[in-house]
């Protein structure tokens, strides 16, 4: 009930902004239908719109009871307010006029780039198929060699002379001649795997070992392929689903980009598991924009009494290569961080690495990170006191990603977008 009241107050404030009052009045005569779910829903009107993707297929309209029972935690908006926003956008678009020739140029550019992008994807698909076909060819050859090895036993059982005689006697029969020559050649090719004095039991065990070994390598290949491909697919989906002019990124923690002893509580909340202490990264996606300033923050929900926890950004590729651990003693560890004990950590600048130069922070504090790629710096700000610390981040081919570095068990951190920071 408390949450319901908070949502109602939020909606009231939204609908009573000075900019929106006039437009809301315009739609005051809308007759909303009643919710047909019965029970507590009876008599309630369907005046809210759920903006979650999974609800847009069949549960768009909601009443206030639906909001509490079926759409808890979802992003909802009053229909009138949605209409007001649509009106406002239409007015903004109408104020910007494009010549027909300009429209044609833009549409043609979009069409051309779509064709090129699809061709790029098709080329990638072909390359993947070619590599998989090559693996299949090797597999076929592997099992064919095993069959040849078994067949070689027949030749070893006194049939070698017979094979040679067949070659000599079938010189005029090209088909038979080719067949017997191949038998002899196959035997010569695989003479060294394994030694010919092995019996059935030894051969059977050798086959089991090599077959299992190949199967394990294929599973390992599958794991690495799908881990990397899935990550890139998620990045690509994030890029292609964004508005052209959207400035904020939907950062989130992903299972593939963290130490095994870090738990993802929610997309934006991570927690060190109840295990042994030790350095462990949790890295967010997507990467930080290299062309504009990005503001984000971290709230410390829980911190060990010894108080060591670091936040900031890192090069994912480097951190991955170190199994999401942290070798802070030397440069090249991949991180650009501040830690709660006042420490600063830099992957490239010696006098900013493993030194106590920053402000201290602890449980309940919010640390705001402002990444400025043009000036090659990240500014850390303690929200409560507005204390700041600047860390140099030289340009690099490696992308930067927001991250958390844990040491103590059960520490918990929540990521905050720039919008969430502004509401604090």
Secondary structure, 3 states (H helix, E strand, C coil): CHHHHHHHHHHHHHHCCHHHHHHHHHCCCCCCCECCCCHHHCCCECCEEECCHHHCCCCCEECHHHHHHCCCCCCEEEHHHHHHHHHHHHHHHHCCCCCHHHHHHHHHHHHHHHHHHHHHHHHHHHHHHHHHHHHHHHHHHHHHHHHHHHHHHHHHHHHHHHHHHHHHHCCCCHHHHHHHHHHHHHHHHCCCCCCCCCCHHHHHHHHHHHHHHHHHHHHHHHHHHHHHHHHHHHHHHHHHHCCCCCCCCCCEEEEEEECCCEEEEECCEEEECCCCCCCEEEEEECCCCCCCCEEEEEEEEECCCCCCCEEEEEEHHHHHHCCCCCCCCCCCCCEEEEECCCEEEECCCHHHCCEECCCCCCCCCEEEEEEECCCCEEEEEECCCCEEEEEECCCCCCCEEEEEEECCCCCEEEEECHHHHHCC
